[in-house]
Amino acid sequence: MAATCFMTTPWKYLLCRISAASRVTHNITLGCRAYSQQSTDKTDLAHHIKQRIKVNGPITVAEYMKTVLTSPLSGYYMNKDVFGAKGDFITSPEISQMFGELLGVWIVHEWMLAGSPKQFNVVELGPGRGTLAEDILRVFHQLKRIQDVVSLHLVEVSPAMRQMQELKLTGRNVSTETLTEMENGGTHKTVKSKTGIPVTWYKSLQEVPTGTPTCFIAHEFFDALPVHKIQKTEKGWREVLVNTAPDNSTHQFQFVLAPTETPTSKLFVEKDEKRDHVEVCPEGAVIVQDIADRVTQDGGKALIIDYGHDGTKGDTFRGFKNHKLHDVLVEPGAADLTADVDFSFLRRMVGDRANCHGPIAQQMFLKNMGIDYRMQAIMKNASESYRKDLISGYQMLMDPKQMGVRFKFFAMLPNGDHLDGKPRIPTGLESS
């Protein structure tokens, strides 16, 4: 990029400081939720769920979802790479380097607005392959002021994904021996990244230390957290449960309604709720409250990026496999299970712990953050084939018919973060 920059907005100045080099090209021919053939036998997991129901009775959808996705036995996320064109689905960081770079610029700009604290943590929840973290670290590496004070903390439950992330961020093959320190009771592991910035892994957010100004990033994290499904009936709100199917059925499992109210249906449905079907995520509530408390107490910010809605949708629980919708009760462990994030629920759970902003559409956030400037800079030095990938990736990220509107950005700032006597709107979340 040219040495002289005529853009005066601070984040635009930061964009001018970042190299226009292209990263390794990613195959972006698949859609934002694209799936490939899986032939893994999941009968053991199905048997485990059946035995659990036999002993304890029907289980909640949240219990079923958590078991299917994260069971050590053969949970969907636990033992394989499900990300990218060769995996089961592709995410925004895999589609274009610009996505992660703009998030890196957002973090740096917010760090500067906070007074450039001498110690600063970035925590990513559910870092996938580590592609987003890699792009963010590349931005930090080129802006020396933050590189000398920042450390990266990754919250990842899957041993296979931790190994993949370490390989990507360090460039070194990870031996089995080095992985076992977390599997044998250790709470965390720290290494030096290719940029020299330290990276530490944890299994849960609770293990991440407090007391340091921190930026939390959660990209396609909350959609994979287990949800409870609650349905309006003539007798009131009843929770949807998972039971074994009758012997003469061609299916192994079926949905049933709880005969009476459950704690979840009592606690989480608003009195003035107008929808007939509600999905609530108590685990997400606990996590977002923890983040909000840390943001206000330690000083920091949080950015949650996911496909979702602002309290307008009801039944969104679904499965995906082989590019298509997949019955959530068939072949547990072989398909991704997901539900749209209800940002109104997250806002309600945060309450007055922190200032909430958004959600706004991904298209608007990336436009506000200068994706057009960034694309122009990279295109100048890109090969012809990479230019085609850049254009394809840009369209996928920004097109309202693809990811541009369906994906949302939601932010939290400390209660005391004000501008002209009003809560400050975070960088990029301006609605107009």
C-alpha positions as CSV (number, residue, x, y, z in Angstrom):
1,M,0.0,0.0,0.0
2,A,1.2,3.5,-0.6
3,A,3.2,5.1,2.1
4,T,1.0,8.2,2.1
5,C,-2.5,7.8,3.4
6,F,-5.1,10.6,3.0
7,M,-7.7,8.8,5.2
8,T,-8.1,10.6,8.6
9,T,-10.3,8.2,10.5
10,P,-8.1,6.3,13.0
11,W,-9.1,2.8,11.8
12,K,-8.4,3.9,8.3
13,Y,-5.0,5.0,9.3
14,L,-4.4,1.6,10.8
15,L,-5.5,0.0,7.6
16,C,-2.8,2.0,5.8
17,R,-0.2,0.6,8.2
18,I,-1.0,-3.0,7.3
19,S,0.9,-4.8,4.5
20,A,-1.2,-5.5,1.4
21,A,0.3,-8.9,1.1
22,S,-2.0,-11.9,0.4
23,R,-2.1,-14.8,2.7
24,V,-2.2,-18.4,1.6
25,T,-5.2,-18.9,-0.7
26,H,-8.2,-20.8,0.6
27,N,-10.6,-22.6,-1.6
28,I,-13.8,-20.6,-1.3
29,T,-16.0,-22.3,-3.8
30,L,-18.4,-23.7,-1.1
31,G,-21.2,-21.9,0.7
32,C,-21.0,-20.4,4.2
33,R,-22.4,-23.7,5.6
34,A,-21.0,-26.2,3.2
35,Y,-20.7,-29.9,4.0
36,S,-18.7,-32.9,2.8
37,Q,-19.3,-36.6,2.9
38,Q,-18.7,-38.2,6.3
39,S,-18.7,-42.0,6.7
40,T,-17.9,-42.2,10.4
41,D,-19.9,-44.8,12.3
42,K,-21.8,-43.1,15.1
43,T,-23.7,-46.1,16.4
44,D,-21.9,-46.1,19.7
45,L,-23.0,-42.5,20.4
46,A,-26.6,-43.3,19.5
47,H,-26.5,-46.3,21.8
48,H,-25.0,-44.2,24.6
49,I,-27.9,-41.7,24.2
50,K,-30.5,-44.5,24.2
51,Q,-29.1,-46.0,27.4
52,R,-29.2,-42.6,29.1
53,I,-32.8,-42.1,28.2
54,K,-33.6,-45.7,29.3
55,V,-32.2,-45.0,32.7
56,N,-33.3,-41.3,33.3
57,G,-36.2,-40.8,30.9
58,P,-36.4,-38.3,28.1
59,I,-33.6,-35.7,27.9
60,T,-33.7,-32.0,27.0
61,V,-32.8,-30.9,23.5
62,A,-29.8,-29.1,25.2
63,E,-28.6,-32.3,26.7
64,Y,-28.9,-34.1,23.4
65,M,-27.2,-31.3,21.5
66,K,-24.3,-31.1,23.9
67,T,-23.8,-34.8,23.8
68,V,-23.9,-35.0,20.0
69,L,-21.4,-32.2,19.5
70,T,-18.9,-32.6,22.4
71,S,-19.1,-36.1,23.7
72,P,-15.6,-37.6,24.1
73,L,-17.0,-40.9,22.7
74,S,-17.5,-39.6,19.2
75,G,-18.9,-36.0,19.4
76,Y,-19.0,-34.1,16.2
77,Y,-16.4,-31.5,17.1
78,M,-14.1,-33.7,19.1
79,N,-11.9,-35.8,16.8
80,K,-11.8,-34.3,13.3
81,D,-11.4,-31.1,11.3
82,V,-14.9,-29.9,10.4
83,F,-13.9,-26.5,9.1
84,G,-12.9,-25.2,5.7
85,A,-13.6,-26.4,2.2
86,K,-12.3,-29.9,3.0
87,G,-14.2,-30.2,6.2
88,D,-17.9,-29.9,6.9
89,F,-18.4,-26.2,6.6
90,I,-16.6,-23.0,5.8
91,T,-16.6,-19.8,7.9
92,S,-15.9,-16.1,7.2
93,P,-12.2,-16.2,8.2
94,E,-11.7,-19.2,5.8
95,I,-13.4,-17.3,3.0
96,S,-11.2,-14.1,3.0
97,Q,-8.2,-12.8,4.9
98,M,-10.0,-9.4,5.0
99,F,-12.4,-10.6,7.6
100,G,-9.8,-11.4,10.2
101,E,-7.7,-8.4,9.3
102,L,-10.6,-6.0,9.9
103,L,-11.3,-7.6,13.2
104,G,-7.6,-7.2,14.1
105,V,-7.9,-3.5,13.2
106,W,-11.0,-3.2,15.3
107,I,-9.2,-4.7,18.3
108,V,-6.2,-2.3,17.9
109,H,-8.5,0.7,17.5
110,E,-10.5,-0.2,20.6
111,W,-7.3,-0.8,22.5
112,M,-6.1,2.7,21.5
113,L,-9.4,4.3,22.6
114,A,-9.0,2.6,26.0
115,G,-5.6,4.4,26.5
116,S,-3.3,1.7,25.1
117,P,-3.0,-0.3,28.3
118,K,0.5,-1.8,28.9
119,Q,-1.0,-5.3,29.3
120,F,-3.8,-6.5,27.0
121,N,-5.4,-9.9,26.5
122,V,-7.3,-11.1,23.5
123,V,-9.6,-14.1,24.2
124,E,-11.2,-16.0,21.4
125,L,-13.9,-18.5,22.2
126,G,-14.1,-21.5,19.8
127,P,-11.2,-20.6,17.5
128,G,-11.9,-23.2,14.8
129,R,-8.8,-24.0,12.8
130,G,-7.1,-20.9,14.2
131,T,-7.5,-19.0,10.9
132,L,-9.1,-15.9,12.5
133,A,-6.5,-15.8,15.2
134,E,-3.7,-16.1,12.6
135,D,-5.0,-13.1,10.7
136,I,-5.4,-11.1,13.8
137,L,-1.9,-11.9,15.0
138,R,-0.6,-10.8,11.6
139,V,-2.2,-7.4,12.1
140,F,-0.7,-7.1,15.6
141,H,2.8,-8.1,14.3
142,Q,2.7,-5.1,11.9
143,L,1.6,-2.6,14.5
144,K,4.5,-2.9,17.0
145,R,2.9,-0.8,19.8
146,I,0.3,-3.5,20.5
147,Q,2.6,-6.5,19.7
148,D,4.7,-5.8,22.7
149,V,1.8,-5.7,25.2
150,V,-0.7,-8.3,23.9
151,S,-1.2,-12.0,24.5
152,L,-3.7,-14.3,22.9
153,H,-5.9,-16.8,24.9
154,L,-7.9,-19.5,23.1
155,V,-10.8,-21.3,24.7
156,E,-11.1,-24.7,23.0
157,V,-12.7,-27.9,24.2
158,S,-11.6,-30.2,21.4
159,P,-8.1,-31.8,21.6
160,A,-8.0,-32.3,17.8
161,M,-8.8,-28.6,17.2
162,R,-6.2,-27.4,19.8
163,Q,-3.6,-29.4,17.9
164,M,-4.7,-27.9,14.6
165,Q,-4.6,-24.4,16.0
166,E,-1.2,-24.8,17.5
167,L,0.2,-26.0,14.2
168,K,-1.3,-23.1,12.3
169,L,-0.2,-20.4,14.8
170,T,3.3,-21.7,15.5
171,G,4.2,-23.4,12.2
172,R,5.5,-26.4,14.1
173,N,4.2,-30.0,14.0
174,V,2.7,-30.8,17.4
175,S,3.8,-34.0,19.0
176,T,1.4,-36.2,21.0
177,E,3.5,-35.7,24.1
178,T,3.1,-31.9,24.1
179,L,-0.7,-32.3,23.8
180,T,-1.1,-34.5,26.8
181,E,-0.3,-31.8,29.4
182,M,-3.8,-30.5,29.0
183,E,-5.4,-33.9,28.8
184,N,-3.8,-35.1,32.0
185,G,-5.4,-32.5,34.2
186,G,-3.5,-29.4,33.2
187,T,-5.6,-26.3,32.9
188,H,-3.7,-24.5,30.1
189,K,-0.7,-24.6,27.8
190,T,1.3,-21.6,26.5
191,V,3.5,-21.4,23.3
192,K,5.1,-18.7,21.2
193,S,3.3,-17.9,17.9
194,K,5.1,-17.3,14.6
195,T,4.8,-13.6,15.4
196,G,6.4,-13.9,18.8
197,I,3.1,-13.2,20.6
198,P,2.3,-15.7,23.3
199,V,-0.7,-18.0,22.9
200,T,-2.3,-19.9,25.7
201,W,-5.1,-22.6,25.5
202,Y,-7.8,-23.3,28.0
203,K,-10.7,-25.7,28.1
204,S,-13.2,-23.2,29.5
205,L,-13.6,-19.5,29.9
206,Q,-13.6,-19.9,33.7
207,E,-9.9,-20.9,33.5
208,V,-8.9,-17.7,31.8
209,P,-7.3,-15.3,34.4
210,T,-9.0,-12.1,35.2
211,G,-7.5,-8.7,36.2
212,T,-6.2,-7.6,32.8
213,P,-8.0,-5.4,30.1
214,T,-9.3,-7.9,27.6
215,C,-11.0,-8.1,24.3
216,F,-13.3,-11.1,23.8
217,I,-14.0,-12.4,20.3
218,A,-16.7,-15.1,19.7
219,H,-17.2,-16.0,16.1
220,E,-19.7,-18.7,15.4
221,F,-19.4,-19.8,19.0
222,F,-22.8,-19.2,20.5
223,D,-24.7,-21.0,17.7
224,A,-23.1,-24.3,18.7
225,L,-24.1,-24.0,22.4
226,P,-26.9,-26.2,23.5
227,V,-30.4,-24.7,23.4
228,H,-33.6,-25.7,25.2
229,K,-36.7,-25.7,22.9
230,I,-39.9,-24.5,24.5
231,Q,-43.3,-24.6,22.8
232,K,-46.6,-22.9,23.6
233,T,-49.5,-25.3,24.1
234,E,-53.1,-25.1,25.4
235,K,-51.8,-25.9,28.8
236,G,-49.0,-23.3,28.8
237,W,-45.4,-23.4,27.9
238,R,-43.9,-26.9,27.6
239,E,-40.3,-28.0,27.0
240,V,-39.5,-30.2,24.0
241,L,-37.6,-33.3,25.0
242,V,-35.9,-36.1,23.1
243,N,-37.1,-39.7,23.7
244,T,-36.4,-43.0,22.1
245,A,-38.8,-43.8,19.2
246,P,-41.2,-46.8,19.4
247,D,-39.9,-50.2,18.4
248,N,-42.0,-50.2,15.1
249,S,-40.5,-46.8,14.0
250,T,-37.9,-46.4,11.4
251,H,-36.2,-43.7,13.5
252,Q,-34.2,-44.1,16.7
253,F,-35.4,-41.0,18.5
254,Q,-38.4,-38.7,18.6
255,F,-39.4,-35.3,20.0
256,V,-42.0,-35.3,22.9
257,L,-43.4,-32.6,25.1
258,A,-42.8,-32.5,28.8
259,P,-46.1,-33.2,30.6
260,T,-45.6,-30.3,33.0
261,E,-43.5,-27.1,33.3
262,T,-39.8,-27.5,33.6
263,P,-37.4,-25.1,35.4
264,T,-36.3,-23.8,32.0
265,S,-39.8,-23.1,30.8
266,K,-40.6,-21.3,34.0
267,L,-37.5,-19.2,34.2
268,F,-36.7,-18.2,30.7
269,V,-39.9,-17.4,28.9
270,E,-41.0,-13.8,29.1
271,K,-44.6,-13.1,30.3
272,D,-45.3,-11.0,27.2
273,E,-43.7,-13.5,24.7
274,K,-45.7,-13.5,21.5
275,R,-43.9,-16.3,19.7
276,D,-45.2,-19.9,19.7
277,H,-41.8,-21.4,19.9
278,V,-38.8,-20.2,21.9
279,E,-35.1,-21.4,22.0
280,V,-33.1,-20.4,25.1
281,C,-29.5,-21.1,25.9
282,P,-28.7,-21.1,29.7
283,E,-25.1,-22.0,29.0
284,G,-24.8,-19.0,26.7
285,A,-26.4,-16.8,29.4
286,V,-23.7,-17.9,31.9
287,I,-20.9,-17.2,29.4
288,V,-22.2,-13.8,28.2
289,Q,-22.7,-12.7,31.8
290,D,-19.2,-13.8,32.7
291,I,-17.8,-11.8,29.7
292,A,-19.9,-8.8,30.6
293,D,-18.6,-8.8,34.2
294,R,-15.0,-9.1,33.0
295,V,-15.5,-6.3,30.4
296,T,-16.8,-3.9,33.1
297,Q,-14.5,-4.9,36.0
298,D,-11.2,-5.3,34.1
299,G,-11.8,-2.8,31.3
300,G,-12.2,-4.2,27.8
301,K,-14.7,-5.1,25.2
302,A,-16.4,-8.0,23.5
303,L,-17.5,-8.8,19.9
304,I,-19.9,-11.6,19.2
305,I,-20.4,-12.6,15.5
306,D,-22.9,-15.2,14.5
307,Y,-26.0,-15.9,12.4
308,G,-29.0,-14.9,14.4
309,H,-31.9,-12.6,15.1
310,D,-33.1,-10.1,17.6
311,G,-36.0,-12.0,19.2
312,T,-38.0,-12.5,16.0
313,K,-37.5,-16.2,15.2
314,G,-38.7,-19.4,17.0
315,D,-37.8,-22.8,15.8
316,T,-34.3,-22.6,14.2
317,F,-32.7,-25.8,15.6
318,R,-31.4,-27.8,12.7
319,G,-28.7,-30.1,11.4
320,F,-26.4,-30.0,8.3
321,K,-24.6,-32.7,6.4
322,N,-23.4,-33.0,2.8
323,H,-24.5,-29.5,1.8
324,K,-28.1,-30.2,2.9
325,L,-30.4,-29.9,5.9
326,H,-30.1,-33.0,8.0
327,D,-32.6,-34.5,10.5
328,V,-31.2,-33.6,13.9
329,L,-32.3,-36.9,15.4
330,V,-30.7,-39.1,12.7
331,E,-27.1,-40.3,12.9
332,P,-26.2,-38.3,16.1
333,G,-22.5,-37.2,15.8
334,A,-22.4,-37.3,12.0
335,A,-23.8,-33.9,11.3
336,D,-23.5,-30.4,12.7
337,L,-26.3,-29.2,15.1
338,T,-26.9,-25.5,15.4
339,A,-29.5,-22.9,16.3
340,D,-29.7,-19.2,15.4
341,V,-28.4,-16.9,18.2
342,D,-31.2,-14.9,19.8
343,F,-29.4,-11.6,20.5
344,S,-32.3,-10.3,22.4
345,F,-31.9,-13.1,24.9
346,L,-28.2,-12.3,25.3
347,R,-29.0,-8.7,25.8
348,R,-31.5,-9.6,28.4
349,M,-29.1,-11.9,30.2
350,V,-26.4,-9.1,30.3
351,G,-28.8,-6.6,31.8
352,D,-26.9,-3.7,33.4
353,R,-23.6,-5.6,33.6
354,A,-22.3,-3.9,30.5
355,N,-23.4,-1.7,27.6
356,C,-24.7,-3.7,24.7
357,H,-24.7,-2.5,21.1
358,G,-26.2,-4.1,18.0
359,P,-26.7,-6.5,16.5
360,I,-26.0,-5.0,13.1
361,A,-25.6,-6.9,9.8
362,Q,-22.1,-8.2,8.9
363,Q,-22.4,-6.3,5.6
364,M,-22.7,-3.0,7.5
365,F,-19.9,-3.7,10.0
366,L,-17.4,-4.7,7.4
367,K,-18.3,-1.7,5.3
368,N,-17.9,0.6,8.3
369,M,-14.5,-1.0,9.0
370,G,-13.2,-0.3,5.5
371,I,-13.4,-3.6,3.7
372,D,-13.5,-1.7,0.3
373,Y,-10.3,0.1,1.1
374,R,-8.7,-3.1,2.2
375,M,-9.8,-5.0,-0.9
376,Q,-8.4,-2.3,-3.2
377,A,-5.0,-2.4,-1.5
378,I,-4.7,-6.2,-1.7
379,M,-5.9,-6.3,-5.3
380,K,-3.0,-4.1,-6.4
381,N,-0.4,-6.8,-5.7
382,A,-2.5,-9.9,-6.0
383,S,-2.1,-12.5,-8.7
384,E,-5.0,-12.9,-11.2
385,S,-6.2,-16.1,-9.6
386,Y,-6.1,-14.6,-6.1
387,R,-8.0,-11.5,-7.4
388,K,-10.8,-13.9,-8.4
389,D,-10.8,-15.4,-5.0
390,L,-10.9,-11.9,-3.4
391,I,-13.9,-10.9,-5.4
392,S,-15.7,-14.2,-4.7
393,G,-14.9,-13.9,-1.0
394,Y,-16.0,-10.3,-0.9
395,Q,-19.3,-11.2,-2.5
396,M,-19.9,-14.1,-0.1
397,L,-19.2,-11.9,3.0
398,M,-21.2,-8.9,1.8
399,D,-24.1,-10.2,-0.4
400,P,-27.4,-9.9,1.5
401,K,-28.4,-13.2,-0.1
402,Q,-25.4,-15.0,1.3
403,M,-23.7,-13.9,4.6
404,G,-24.1,-10.1,4.4
405,V,-27.3,-9.8,6.4
406,R,-27.8,-13.2,8.0
407,F,-24.6,-12.8,10.1
408,K,-24.7,-10.2,12.8
409,F,-22.2,-8.3,15.0
410,F,-23.0,-7.6,18.7
411,A,-20.7,-5.8,21.0
412,M,-20.3,-5.1,24.7
413,L,-18.4,-2.2,26.3
414,P,-17.8,-1.3,30.0
415,N,-20.6,0.6,31.7
416,G,-18.4,3.6,32.2
417,D,-17.3,3.9,28.5
418,H,-19.1,7.1,27.5
419,L,-18.7,9.8,24.9
420,D,-20.3,13.2,25.3
421,G,-22.2,11.9,28.3
422,K,-23.7,8.9,26.4
423,P,-22.6,5.2,26.1
424,R,-20.0,5.2,23.3
425,I,-20.9,3.2,20.2
426,P,-18.1,0.7,19.4
427,T,-16.1,1.2,16.3
428,G,-17.9,-0.3,13.3
429,L,-21.3,-0.7,14.9
430,E,-22.6,2.7,13.8
431,S,-26.0,1.9,12.2
432,S,-25.8,4.7,9.6
